[in-house]
Amino acid sequence: MFKSIFERLFWTNALILLLVFISISITLTLFVTTYAMEKQYDLVTKASDSIEYMTISLQIESNNAQSTTLYKHTLDSWAEFANADITIINSYGEVFASTTTVMSIPEESAKSVLNGRVIKERGTFGGQYPKKVFTVGLPISYKGNIIGGMFFNTMMPDLNKTVLEVLYIFLLSSVMTIIVAFIFLYFQSRRISKPIKQINRAAMNIAAGKFDNRVDIASGDEIGQLASSFNFMADSLERLETMRDNFISDVSHELRTPMTSISGFVQGILDRTIPPEEEEKYLQIVLDESVRLTKLVNDMLDVSKMENSEYKLDISEFDITELVRLCIIQLEQRIDSKNLELDVDFEKDNISVLADKDAIRRVIINLLDNAIKFSYENTKIQIKVWTQSKNAFISVGNFGIGIENKNLRYVFDRFYKTDKSRGNDKKGAGLGLALVKNIISCHNQKIWVESIDTKEGSAVKYTTFTFTLEKA
């Protein structure tokens, strides 16, 4: 029915407003009508006391022509005061005085009043009136006996006049209120629907590949929170798209160079361009490049498995300090090549943990490899292992260019490389730290990074990666 949220909000609220207005109008009409009849009843009841006294004193106790004339004039005055036609009957139900042409009383009404009951009803008074009247019937008592009755007939249009006057005032104020309310509803509906349209438009642009679209909504309500979440999602998608593009570029580079080398050297061996005595040297290069490509592919598969919960851990108890020593020995040649000093600090010589030993070996090798790769020559690498509560803590720190604060939260993302120039990280594809993060997460443990200035104004930063493992 409604094609937009704006129309739905506006017309739904407008309908509710109109229903409330109609309900109040009906309720007010009934209330005012009832109130008017009750006021009329109170008025004629007050008049009835005087009329009863006058009827008894002038028509029964002093029944003469002068009294009758005076009675008639007084009755007319009371009729004008009460705004009602007055009809008086005797104990037989016969009319003996009236301020109108009514000369008979409905039998049921007369019987009820003569039996001592008070009646209040609406109708044509037995067909005596062309339109409905409000009738009040009251008995006349004399010395404990009912000797007659009096009937007050008020035209309903006279009562409705009061109702209409009240309704007119109500309608006038309601119309002004409704106009203001509709204006408010219009702008409020636009205020709610406009940002949703902006978010929808931005979402369509992002779906079309335009990741730089953002929503500018500065409200503190749910829509403002939605806009903030949308912008955060757009930032993440844009960053992921940038990383994807960089990854494609990096992987293309990583694959193209070794594959070109492999195919070139193999072709050289086959066509005898490379002399037989050099074949072993070039075959070793081919093997190294093949191993590197295999590692790249395996890392990509492992990261994908870990993110899809397909990676199975082989949990066992082992000495983490011994594993760290073995990893240091494995990378000793690279450490020496940059003339790096090792500062190893173990809380105890033997610290047992529960983890997948091979997976944690990959974590330590990756962290050490990065520390060596990004360390300045002739600096220091610090390795610490200590325990606290139920966990063992392992940290690897180095002195180098470090990581900018704004990039710290991205270092564990897939394909992310802090060295965009590829100056220090020529062989990496941005998968090492993502792999490390996923391995630690699979162990339900934590890993974090800190990068601080060694001193104010210095270009050297101390960067530390720390992760936890469960103590055995």
N, C-alpha and C positions, 0 to 999 in steps of 0.2 A: 504493500500500500504506500509506504513512505520510502522514497529512494535515498534519503540521506539521514544521518544522525541529527542534523539540524532540524529537519522537518519533523522527525520523530519526537525530539525533545520539545520543540515548540508546540506542536499540536497536541501532544499528550498532556503537557502542563496546562495548555489552554482548555482542553476538554475537562480536566480535573477542576480547573477554576470555574468553568461554566456549570458543571454539575454541583459544585459547592454553592454557587450563586442560586441555582434553581432550588436546591434543597432548603437553603435559608429563606428564600422567597416563599415557598410553600409553607414552611414552618411558621414564618412570621405572619402570613395571611391567616392561618388557622388560629394562631395565638391571639392576634389582634381582634379577629372576629369573635372569638370566645370571650375575650376581655371586654369588648364592646357590649356583648349581650349580658355579661355579668354586671357591668356598670349600669346598664338599663334596668336590669332586675333589681339592683340595689336602689335605684332611683324610684321605681314604681312601688317597691316595698315600703319605702319611707312615705310615699304619697298615700299608700293604702291605709295607713293608720288614721290619717286625717279624714280620708273619704269614708272609712268605716264609722268613725265617730260622727261625722256629719250626716251620714245616712241614717244612723240610729236616732240622733237627736232631732233632725229636721223632718224625716219621713215617717218615723214611727211614733216618737214621743210628742212631736208637735206637727201633726199632719194637717196642714192648712194650705191655702193657695199661695199665701205670701212665702211660707217656708219652701214650697215646691219651686217657686220662681228663684228664690235665693239659692236653693240646692242646685238648680240647673246652671245658674251663672257660676257658682263655685266649682261645679264639675268641669265646666268649660275651661276655667282658669287652671285647674289641675292638669287637664289634658294638654293644654298649651305648655305648661311647665315640664311635664314628663315627656312631651313630644310623642304622645300616644293617644289613640282612640280609646275612650273608656266606656264600657258597657256594664250596667248593673242589672242583676237578675234577683228575683225573689226566691223563696224556698221551693216554688214549683218549677223553677227554671224559666220563668217568663221574664222578658225584658221590661223593666219599668222605667229605666233611664239610660240614655246613651248620648254620647257627644257626636255620633255619626248616624248614618242611616241603617246601621245593623239592627235588625229587629228580632233576630233569632240566634240562638247559641247552639253549636253542635252538641248533640245529645250526650255523647261520651264525655266531652269537656265539662258540660254542666253537671253531670252526675258525679264526676270526680271531685269537682270543687264543693258541691253540696254535701259530699261525704267527708269533707274536712281536709282534702288533699290540696297541695299547691302544685300547679302544673306550669311547665315551661316547654313550649313546643314551637316548631316552625311549620308553616303551611298557609293555606288560603282561608283558614278559619271557617271550614265547612262550605267553601265556595263563596263566602261573603266578600272576598277581596280578589281583584283580578291578578294580583301578584302576591308573592309570599310575604307573610308578616311574622313577627316574633311575638308570640302570645304568652302572657303571664296571667294565670288565673289564681285568685285568692278567695278563701271563704270569708263571709261576714258573720261574726258571732255576736249574740246578744243574750246576756245572762246565762251563759253556758250552752246555748243552743245556736245552731247554724241557721240563720234566717235568710241567707242569700249568698251571692257571690259577686265578685267584680273581675272584669277582664280588661287587661291593657293590651292593645294591639299596636305594635310599632312597625312601621314599614321597613322592610329589609334594606331598601335603597338608602334610607336615612342612616341605618347602622353601617352599611357598606361605605358610606361617605367618609366616616372616620377611618375605616380600614384603608380606603384609597388614599386618603391624605398621608397616612403613615407610610404606605407603600410608595407613594410618590417621592417622599423624602428619602426612603431607603434606596429606591431605584436611582435617584439622582446622584446620591453619594456612591452607590455601587458602580454606576457607569463610569464615573471619574476614576474610581479605584481600579476598575477593570482595564481602563485605557492605560493607566500608569503601569499596572501589572503586565499587560501585553507588551508594552515597550520594554520593561525590565526582562520579561521572558525572551523577547527577541534578541536582545544584546547578550543575555546570559547564555542562550542556546548557541549563538555565534561564538561566544568566548570558549565554550566547551568544544564545539565541533571544528573550529578553525585549526587549533593545534593538531587534532586528529587528522585533518586533511593534510597538514604539513608533514606529519609523520608518514602518512600513506604515500605522499608524493616522493618523500625522501627514500622510502623503502623501495618504490618502483625504480627510482634512479639507481639505487644500489644494486637492485636485481639486474639492471641493464649494464652494470659494470662501472658506474660512476661512484667510486668509494669516497669521494671527498665531500659528499652531501652531509650536512648536519642540520639538526632542528634547533632553532633559537627560541626556547620557551623557558622563561625564568619564574615559573610559579612553584609554590611549595606543596601543591596538592598531588593527587595520584597521577594526573596527566603530566605534571612537571617531572615526577619520578619516572614515568614512562619515557618521557623525552630524554631524560638523563641516561636511562638504561639503553635507549635506542642509540644515543650518541656513543656510549661506551661500546655497544656492539659494533657500530660503524667503525670506531677506532680499531677495534680488534680485527674486523674484516679487512680494513685497509692495510693494517700492519701484516696480517696473514697473506694478503695478496702481494704486498711488497716482498715479503720473505719468500713467497712462492716464486715470484719472478726472479729474485736473486738466486734462489735455489736452482731454478732451471738454468740460469746463466752459469752458476758455479758448477753444477753437475755436468753441464755441457762442456765446460772448460776442463773439468776433471776427467771426463771420459774421452774428449777429443784428443788431448795431448798424449796420454799413454797409449791410446789405440793407434794414433798416428805413429808413435814410436815403435809399438809392437809390430804393426803391419810393415813399417819401413825397414826395421831390422830383419824381420823374417824374410821379406822380399829380397833384401841385400844378401842374405845367406843363400837363398834359393838360386838367385841369378849370379852367384859367385862374386858380387861386387865387394863383399866383405871377405877378406882372405881367411882360409881355414884356421890359421893360428889365432885370429881375433874372434872366432865364432863363440867360444865359451864366454868371453867377456860380454858380448852383446846378448847372448842367450840369458845371462844372469840379469841384465837390465830388463829383458822381456819378462822374466820370472818375477822380478820385483814389482814391475808395473801391473802384472796380472794379479799378484797378491794384494796390491793396493786397491785395485778395482773390486776384487772379491770382498775385501773388508768393507768398502763403501756400500756395496749391495747388501751385505750381511747386516751392517748397522741399520740401514733403512728398513730391512725386514724385521729386525729385532724391535726397533722403535714402534713399528706398526703393530706387532704382536702385543707389546706391552700396553699400548693404548687401547687395544681391543680385548684385554684380559686373556690372551691366549698364551702368555709367557708363563711357564711353569718353573717354580723355584725348587732347588734341591737343598733344603735346609739341613745344616749339620753344625757341629760344634768345632771351632778351630781357634787358633791363637792369632788375633789380629795383628799383634806386633811382629810376629814372624812373617806374616803375609806382606806387611809393609816393607820389611827388610828385603824380601825376595823381589818386590817391585822396584826398589831402589837399585838393587844389583842389576836388574834387567835393563834399566835406563842409565846405568853408570857412565857408559861411553858418551851419551848425549850430555850428561851433566858436566863431564870433564871438558867436552868440546867448547863450552861457553865459560869455562873456568868458574863454575858456581860452587859456593860453599854450602854444605849440608848441615843444618842444625836440627838434629833429631832429639825429641824429648818424649820419652815414654814414662808414664806414671809408675808402671811396673814392667818387669821384663816379660811377664806373661799375663795377657788379658784375653780371656776366652769370651767368644761371642757366638750367637746363634744366627746364621745367615747362609746364603748360597755363596760358597767360597769363590767359585769361578766368576760369578757376577760381581762380587765385591772386588775381585782382582781387576776386573775391567774398569770399575769405578776409580780405584786408586791409580791405575795406569793412566787413565784419561786425565785425572786431576794433576798428576805429576807431569805428564806430557805437556799439558797447558801451562803449568808453572814454568817448565823449562823453556817452552816456546816463547812466552811473553816476558821472561826475565831479562833485565839488562845484564850484559856480561860483567863478570867480576862482582856479582852481588850474591845474595844468600837466599836459599830456599829453606823454610822452616816447616818441619813436620812434627805434629804433636798428637799423642794418644793419651787420653785420660778417661776416668770413669766418674759418673755422677748419678746417684740414685740407681735406677735400673738400666741405665744406658751407658754405652761406651761412646766417646766422642773422638773423631778423627778429623784433623784439620791440616790443610796444605796451603802454605802462604808463600808469596814471592814478591820481589821488588821489581816493578816495571812501569809501563805506561798506565796500567790500571783500567778501571771501568768507570765511566761517567755515572753519576747517581741516577740520571734519568734512564739509563740502560740496564740498571741492576735487575729490574723485574723481568727483563726479556731474555737474559742470558741462557735460561734453561729451555727456551722455545726452540722448536725444530727449525733448522735452517738459518737460525740467527747467528750473525757473525759481527763481533764488535769491531773487527779490523776490516772496514769496508774497502780499503785500498789493497787488501790482500798482501800487504807488505810483510807481516809476520806469519800470517796464516795462509800460506800458499797451498797447502795440501788438504786442509780441512774443508768440509762441506756444511759445517754448522750442525752436525748430528751428535757429536761427542757428549756435550753437556745435556742435551735432551735425553740421550741414552742413560747417562748417569742419574738424572732426575727420575726417570721412569723406574730404574732398578731400585733406587732407594724407596720410591713410593710403593713398589711391589712388596717391599719389606715392612710397609706401614711405618716408616721412619721419616726423618726430616733432613733436608739439606738446604743450606743458605750460603750467601756470598756477601762479603763486606769488602769495600775498597776505600781506603782512607789515605789522605796526604801524609807523607812521612814528616814533613815540616812545611810551614806556611811559605807559599811561593815556589815550592819545589815541584819539578815535573815528575818526580818519582812517587809512585803510590804503592802502598802495601795492600795486596789483594789476598784475601783468605777465603777458601772454600771449606766449609765444615759440615760433616754429616754424622748422624747417629746410627748405632746398631744396638740390638738387644743383648744385654749381658747374659752369658750362660749361667 
